[in-house]
Amino acid sequence: MKRIFTFLALTAFVLLASCQKPEPDPVPVGGKGPVLVSSDPADGTADILGSSLDLVLTYDRNILCLTSMQENITVDNGARVDAVEAAMTELTVSVSGLQSGNTYTVTIPEGTVTGYDNSPAGEVRISFSTKEEVSFEDQEISESLVTPDPIPAAKKLYDYLRSIYGKQTLSGAMAHVAWNTGEAEWVGKFTGKYPAVAYFDYIHLAASPANWIDYGDITPALDWWNAGGLIGASWHWNVPRNSSETDSNNFTCDAEDNEFNVTEALREGTWQNEFMHESLEKITGYLKLLQDEGIPVIWRPLHEAAGNTYTQWHSGAWFWWGADGAQAYKKLWIYVFNYFKDAGLRNLIWVWTTQTSSFDDVDFEFYPGDGYVDIIGRDAYQDQTNSVDALNLASQFSAITQFSAHKMVTLSEFGGMPDMADQWNAGARWLYFMPWYDYDLGEAGYNSENHSSADIGWWNASFASDVVISRDELPADLFE
């Protein structure tokens, strides 16, 4: 009987509980509505970058903002409210049409936001200002390299870059995949002029030395340097996807389905950390071969870190070095910088790359800091989702100069852009430019004038401009 009585008691309790209505959010004493706790950006924030932002307001409880009430939210000075979203305790107001050097106020009238019990929140006014526009004429470019005690040729090159910035632009060409001057020679073959900079890529570091790739044989770079051309290098840092992968042919720099990440690479004792150190030691040796010949390198590692992190897709980074977010990425950049410094590398001019899929995106959160970067590069491509003209590129150039008043800005990688004279005349005063290589062109023996990024017609139009510097126009004393 005791067991039956217990069952009946429990049944009654469950029925009683199931008939009760859900408790509403607690209402403060006095029946006051939701109270604003914080905003991002905070009221009075200055020097905001970009033409748009999401203002996030956090209240002390869950809120509602009915569609019929959202139109009451306004922003002044010609900007506009594009969208409003209420979720839990947060209200997000998307604002666009911001102009440089203006102050804006977002106003949310009383009663526009309510609690779940319809108690009205008071009026909220959040003001902020955007950063004054800084043109390249107003920039105060850093006078020295971030690498302590650089080799004389690196200092001489940096001084030269500073002297031409905003006045002329260096032409550049990317290696066909990795370790050759095929694309640069192709430009010379059809135009009669060679690009000023030949860029290489240490993408096959793990495989080198091999019969098909050997970064220890610096002949391609040394021959170009001796012919009066400058040297640049990128590093698609390929890694094993997991601890059991040993075939370097299967290594990747992709973030997707990859157990290799920044957090584990920077953690002592992990297999990722061990591989990272092996890679850094190996590439240090290869870069020192160039340093021993007195060759400075315009060095562009860990590029395009943000990927789609800030785009409308929010699908994250493309490369493993950006997949753990901005803070982890900056730690990695600084770690690599200090590793090279401590190892005695003194021939590098460091280029950090800003690149996301949509041109309104801002990925400056990934910037390692002025103390670790000499040049800021921009990567841009014309494709089905991005329609690019010269004015658009000039706007991108301006946005970067606004971000950093102390660093020169370059078009570090591109494809399908207007010719350089058009870009320059529109206001895109890139320090140098480099179209990406065309794989099919190399396979075809460089016998076609067509190109996926910049064909010979593009090169001829660009070389016709007095602002574009070819290899033969570089000062001879850079190579003494």
N, C-alpha and C positions, 0 to 999 in steps of 0.2 A: 504493500500500500504506500509506503514511503516513496518508492520510486514513481508511482502513478501521480501522487501529489506533487512531487518535484517536477514532473513533466508538464502537468497542468499549470503550475506556477510560471514555468519558463515560457509556455505558450502564451499565457496572458501578457507577460512582459513584452514579448516580441510583437503581439498585436497592438499593444498600447504604443510601443515605439513607432510602429509602422504608420499609425494614424496621426502622429505628430507632424506638423508642418516644419520645413527646414528653417533653422534660425537665420534671420537676416543678418547682414553685417552689423556689428555693434555701432550704435550711434552715440557720439560723444554727448556728455551731459549738456543739456540746453538745446538739443536738436540741431546743432550746427552741421553744415554740409562738409564734404571732403575738403581737406586743407592741403595746400601745396607744400611738399616736403623739400623738393629740389628740382632744378632744371638743368639740362645739358644741351647747349651751352648755358652757363649760369648768367643771370642778369648782369649786364655790364661787360660781358666778355668782348675783348678787342682783337683786332688783327685776324679775323676769320678769313680763311682762304676759300676760293671757289665761288661759283655762281649759284650754288644751292646748298641747302643743309636740312637735316631733320632735327627739329626742336623736340626734345623728349621731356615731358613734364611728369614728375612722379608725385602722387598724392598719398595720403595716409591710409587709404583704403581703396577697395575696388570701385571703379567709376563707370559711368555711362556718358556717352556723348552722342545723342541721337542724330541721325542723318539730317533731320529737319533743323537741327540746331547748329550743325557744323558750319553753315554758311555765315554764321555770326562772327566766326574767327577771321580776323583781318591782319594784314601787315601793310605798313606804309611805305612811302618813298618809291612807288612804282614796282615793288616786288609783288609776288602773288603766292597765295596758298594753293598748292596743287592737290593735297590729300590730307585727310585727318583720320586717325585710327585710334580707337580706345581699346585697350586690352589690359585686364586686371587693374593694377594701380597706375598704369602709364597711359598718357595721351601723347601721341606723336603727330606733330604738325610739320608737314613737308613744305618747305618754302623754296621758291626759285626766283630767277630774275634779279639776283643780287649784283650790284655793281661795286667796283673797287672804291674804297675810301668813303663809304656811306654808313650812316647809322640807321638801324631799322628797329621798329618796335612791333612785336606780335601781341595783339590784344585778344583776350578770351573773356567776353562779357560775363557778368554774374548770371548764373543759372544755365549757362551753356553746358557745363559739366555738372553732373549730379551724382549722388550716391545711389545705390540700388534701391533705397527707400524714397527716392526722388528728392531728397534734401539737396538744395542748390549750393554749389561751391561759389565762393566770392570771385570777383573779377581778378584776372591775372594779366600783368603786363610785363613782358620780357624784352629788354633792349640789348642789342649787340651791334658791333661795328665790323666792317670788313677792312682788310688790309689795304693801305694805299698802294696804288699801282707803282711798280718799280720797273723802269725800262733798263735795257742793258747799259745805256749811257749813265744811269744813276747807280749802277752796281759798283761796289768797291771790292774788286776781286782780290782774294788772298794773294799775298806777294810771295809766299813760299809754299813748297810742297808739304803734304802732311807726313811724308816719310822723313824721319830725321836724317841729316847728313847724306842727302842723295848724291849719287855719282855726278860728276861735273856735266856729263852729257844730258842727264835727266833735268838738272837745273837749267841748263841752256835751252833745252826744248820747252820747258814750262815757261820760261821768260819769253820765248818766241810766241808761244800760244797766247800768252797775255797780250803781246804786242799786236797781234792780228785780230783779236776777238772784237767782233762788231764791225770790223772793217773788211775782212775777207774770210773765206771758209775753205778748209782743206778737203780735198776729195779723197775718198777711201773705197776700197773694195775688199770683200770678204773672201777668204780661202774657200776653195771647193771642198767642203766638209771639214778639213782639218789643217793640213800642213803643206801648203803649196801656194803659189802665186798665180794659179791658172786664170782666175777671173780678172786679176789686175793686168795680166799679159793680154787677155782678150780685149780689154778696153784699149790698150795701146795698139794692138793689131789693127783695129778698125777705125780708131780716131787719130792715131798718131801721137797721142798724149797718154801718159800713165798716171794713175791716181797717186796722190801724195803719200797715202797710207795703205799698207798691206796688212790686213787683219788675219790672224790665225786663230785656231781653237784647239784647246787641250782636251777635247771631248774624248779622245781615245787614250787617255792617260793610263788607264788600267791595263791596256793591251800592250803599250809600248815598253820595251822595244820589241818589234816584230818585223817580219820581212816586208810588211805592207805599211807599217807606221813606226817611226822611230824619232821621238822628239829630241833624242840625244844627238842626232844629226842636224845641226842647226844651219845647214847649207842654204835652205830656202830663205830663211830670215837674214842670214849673213850676206847672201848675194844681193838681196833687195836693199839692205842697208848700204852696202858698198856701191850700189848703183845710185845712191842719193835719195833713197826712200825711207819713210818712217815706218815703225813697227807697232802694231797693236795686237792684243790677244784677248780672247774670251775664254771662258772655261765652263762648258756644259759638264758639270761634275757628276759623272755616271757612277752609280753605286749598286751593290747587290741588293735585291729586294728582300732577302732574308739571310739568315746566318748560314744556311746550307748551300747558297748559290756561290759557285766558284768560277764559273765560266764567264769571263769578262765580256764575251759577245752578248750575254744576256743582261748585263748591267744596264741601268736606266737612270735618268734624271727626273722621271715622272713622279708625281706625288701619289697617283692612284695605285692602290694595291701594293703599297710599298711600306715595309716595316722599318726602313731606314728613315729616321727623322732627326731633326735638330736636337730635340730634347735628349734623346738617347745618345746622340753623337757627342754631346757635351758632358755626358755623365761618365765619369771615370769607371773603367772596369767592364764596360759593355762591348759587344762585338762591333757595334757601330762606332764607338770611340776609337777602338783599335784600328779599324779601317780608315777612319778620318785621318788619324796620325800617319798612317802609311801613305795615304794620298798626299798629305801636305809635305811630308818629307821628300816624296818622289818629285812633286812639281817644283819644290824649292830648288832641287838639284838641276832641273831643266832650265828654270829661269836664271839660275846663276851662270849657266853657260853663256847666256846672252849678256849678262852683266860683266863677265870676264872679258868680253869683246868690246865693252864700253857702250853697249846698246841699251838705250832706255825703252821701256815698253809702256804703251798706253793700255793700262790693265783694266779689264772689265769682267769681273767675276760675279757670280750669284745674281744674275740679271733677272728682270721681270718677276720679282718675288711675289707680288700681290696677286698676279693672275686675275681671276674673276672674283676676288674677295669683295670688292666694292661695287661690282656691276649689278644690274637688275637681276641677274641670275644667282648671285651670292653663292657660287659653286666652289669658291675657294681657290687655292693656288694650283698652278700647273706643275711647278717643280717642288721637289721635296724640301728644298731650303726655305720655302715660304709657307709650307703647309701647317706649321705650328704657330703661325701668327707673327705679328710685327715684332713683339718683344724678343721672342726666341730668335728670329732672323737677325735682329740687330746684334744680339749676343754672338751669334755665329760670325757675322761680318767682322766684329771687333776682335774675336778670337783669332780668325785667320790673319787679320792685319797685324796683330801682335806677334803671332807665330812667325810671319815673314820678317818682321822687324828684328825679332830676337835671333833669327837665323842669319841675319846679315844681308838680306835683300834690300838694295838701295837704289834700284833702277826702275821702280814702278811709279806710274802716274795713275792714281786710282779713279775709276769711273763707276759711279752708281747709276743704275737705270730705273727710271720711273716708267711703268707701262701697265695699263689695264685696258680692257676691251672697249669701253665707252669713253669718249673724250671728256665727258663731264666728271668722270671718276677722279678721285684724289687718293693716291696711295702714299702720300708723304709720311704717313705714320711709320712706314718701313725705312725711312731715311736714317742711316747709322749716326749721322752727326757731322758737323763741319770739320771736326778733328780727324776724321777717317776718310774723307772724300775730297778729291781735287776737282772733279768735273761731274756735272749731272747730265746724264744722257736721257733722251726720250726715244722710245721705240714706237713706230706708228705704221699702220698698214691700211691700204685701201682694199676693202672687201665688200661683200654683200650687205653687211650691217653698218659699215662705216664709209660714208661718202666724204672724202677729204678734198678740200681745195686749199689754195695758198693762204687765204685769210684764216681758215681753220687752223692751219699749222702755225701761223703767226700768233694766234690766240693761245695755242699750247705753249709756244716759246715764252710768251708773256707770263703765263700762269706759273711757269717754273722760276722765272726771274723774280716774281713776287715772293715765291717761297724762300728763295735763298739769294740774298744780295751779294754773296761773297764767292759764288762758284760760277764758272763758265758753263754754258749750256750747249749741248751737242745733239745732233740727230744720229744716235748711236746705231740704229738699225731701222730699215724701212723697206717698203715695197709698194709700187704703184702710185708714187707721189708726183705732183707737178714738178717741172724741171726746177733746178736750184735757183735760176735767175728769178723766176716767178715767186718762189718762196721768199727769197731775199727781199725783193721789192715790196712784198706784202708786210715785211717786218720780222720774218723768221731768220734771225741772224745767228744761225748755228755755227759753232766753232769748227766742226767738221761734219761730214755726212758719210754714211756707209750703207749702200743697198745690200740686202741679203743675197746670198748666192743662188744660182739656178742649177739644181742637180742635173737636169736633162742637158743643159748646155755643156757641162763637163763630159757627160757620156757621149755627146755628139762631137767631141773633139774641138769645141770652141769655134766652130765654123759658121755659126748662124749669128745674124745681127739681132735676133729676137732674144728676149730675156723676161723672166717672170717678175722681176722687181724693177729693173731699169735697163731698157734696151739701148742700142747704139744711138738711135735718134735722141733719146733722153740725154745721153752722155754728150753728144755733139752740141745740143742746145745749152747744156750746163757749162761745158768748157768754153763756149762762145762768150760767156759773161766774164768781165774783168774781176769779179769778186771770187771766182773759183780758182783755187791754186792747184796746179798739177805738179807732178814730181820734179820736173825740170825747173820749176819756179821756186823750189825750196832753197834757202840760203846754204851755201856750201859749208859754212863754218859750223853748222849743226852736226856735221859728220867728221869733224877734225878730232 
